[in-house]
Amino acid sequence: MKYVLVTGGVVSGLGKGVTASSVGVVLKACGLRVTSIKIDPYLNIDAGTMSPFEHGEVFVLDDGGEVDLDLGNYERFLDVTLTKDNNITTGKIYQSVLEKERKGDYLGKTVQVVPHITDAIKDWIESVAVIPVDGNEGPADVCVIELGGTVGDIESMPFIEALRQLSFQVGPDNFCLIHVSLIPVLGVVGEQKTKPTQHSVRELRALGLTPHLLASRSAQPLLESTKEKLSQFCHVPVDNILNIHDVPNIWHIPLLLRVRIAMVGKYVGLTDSYLSVVKALLHACVARSLKPSIDWIAASDLEDDSAKSTPEAYAVAWETLKSAACVLVPGGFGDRGVRGMMLAAKYARENNVPYLGICLGMQISVIEFARSVLGWERANSVEFDAQTPHPVVIFMPEGSRTHMGSTMRLGSRRTLLQTPDCISSKLYGNSEYIDERHRHRYEVNPDVIVTLEEAGLQFVGKDESGKRMEILELPSHPFYVGVQFHPEFKSRPGRPSALFLGLILAATGKLEAHISRHQNGS
C-alpha cells in the first residue's frame, strides 16, 4: 500500500479536500486503484450532531455513517463508495482505546497518547486502507489521507506523530506528503508573500514530516521568483511546487447558459451546509450544457413576520422566488423558517413551477397540502407542534428521544416504485426499485395517506413494508416531487441524480421530450 498524505498550513479552508480528491483523480487516470481517508481532529465521534453553520454539510454514506463533507468530494471525484470508518475522528480513536482499557487489553499498563493512541491511529489507517471501495475485489493501490485542520493545532498532534511513525514504517518509496499552504498578496505592497508558508513548513519539519510537494494556494498564478524562493526556504524542488490558483469553480465549467434555481432553506448563510445539493445541481446542469444560477433564499425572509420586521429582505426574497425557473427545498432540522418553506412549496404548487423537496422539503410539501387543500389549518409535524390535531408528519417508531448521534434512519435503503406511470419511475429508467441514502427521524404519518391521496397527492415510492412513504408526486403538476431520502449524496459528474436532472429538465421545458426519448429507447 502506498500512502499520499495531504496536510494544510497557515489557515483553514484552503481546499485540502479538493486537493486530495484531485490527486486521487490523477492517480486513477494513471490506472491505479484509489481509496481515501479523512482525519478530523475534533472530539465528536462523528459529524451527526454538528451544526451546518459551524461545520458545513453532514454527508451520509451507504452504511449510515454521518461524516465530513469532504468524503462527499471523494465519492464524487473518484466514483467510490466509502464507509464510516474512512472518516477518523479523535473521538473515535479515544473511544476505541478506552474501550480496550476497560476490557483489560493493555494488561495493567499506563495508557498514554504515545504509544497507545498513536498505535490505534496507525492500525485504523492500515486496516481501512485495504477495504475495497470501488466495487472490485482486493485492496487499492494508493490511499489518499487528508489531515483536517492546520499544522500546529494542538488537537492534531497525536495524528501528526502517528503519521510520522507510519511514514518511517512503510518507507520513503511508499509515502508522499503534499502540504497545502497560502501565498497571500498584501494590498499595499502587491507582492506574493512566502513567509507564512515558510513558517508552516518549518513547523511541519520540526514535527518530523517533510513535504515532498507544495500545493500553493494563491489568487493569481505564482511568479517564477516566488517558486524559487519557496523551493530555497522550504527544501522542495521547484518542479514539485504545484500552483493552485483561484478558478471560477472546481469543474472548470464553461459559462454557457444559465438556469435560475431558487434554493429555499435554513442555512443559506453558509453554502457548505448544502454542498452536496449544489454539486448535484451542477452535475445535472452540466449534463444539459447549462450553468446553474442558484438564488439563495432564507426561508424566514418569505414569512409574514419578515414583511413587518425586514420589509426589504421580504420583498427581495419574494421577487427572487417568483423569478426562478424552479424551486428546491433541501433537508434540515428545527422549526426555524418552516412557514417560509411552506409558502415556497405552495407558490410552486399553485403556479406550476417545478419543485423538488428533499427530506424536510418533502415533509413541508405534505404539511402545506394538508393545510391548503384538505383545510387542516393546524396540520403539522410533531417536530414543530407536538399538540397538532392533524399530525401529518410523525416521529419514527424506532427513533431515540434521548440521544442525538446516529439515532436516525441512516444510509442506503430500498424504495419500491409503485407505478411505472409516475415521473420518478421514468427518470430512474423504469426500475422497480431504487437504493438511496437517508438521514431522518421523522416521516409522513401512514394513517393520513389514504386521505391525502384521495385529495390528489400521490405517494409513488414506498419502503419494502409499504408503510413508510419515500416519494410523493402531484400528477396534475408538471414536476412536483418530494423525496424522504437524499438523492444528492449519490450524484456524480457524468452520472447526475435522476431527480435533480428531472428538476433541471422541467425548469427548461425539456422533461417530456427527455422521457419520451428514453421511453423509446433512443
Secondary structure, 3 states (H helix, E strand, C coil): CEEEEEEECCCCCCCHHHHHHHHHHHHHHCCCCEEEEEEECCCCCCCCCCCHHHHCCCEECCCCCEECCHHHHHHHHHCCCCCHHHEEEHHHHHHHHHHHHHHCCCCCCCCCHHHHHHHHHHHHHHHHHCCCCCCCCCCCCEEEEEECCCCCCHHHHHHHHHHHHHHHHHCHHHEEEEEEEECCECCCCCCECCHHHHHHHHHHHHCCCCCCEEEEEECCCCCHHHHHHHHHHHCCCHHHEEEEECCCCCCCCCCCCEEEEEEEECCCCCHHHHHHHHHHHHHHHHHCCCEEEEEEEEHHHHCHHHHHHCHHHHHHHHHHHHHCCEEEECCCCCCCCHHHHHHHHHHHHHCCCCEEEECHHHHHHHHHHHHHCCCCCCCEECCCCCCCCCEEEEECCCCCCCCCCCCCEEEEEEEEECCCCCHHHHHCCCCCEEEEEEEECEEECHHHHHHHHHCCCEEEEECCCCCCEEEEECCCCCCEEEECCCHHHHCECCECCHHHHHHHHHHCCCHHHHHHHHHCCC
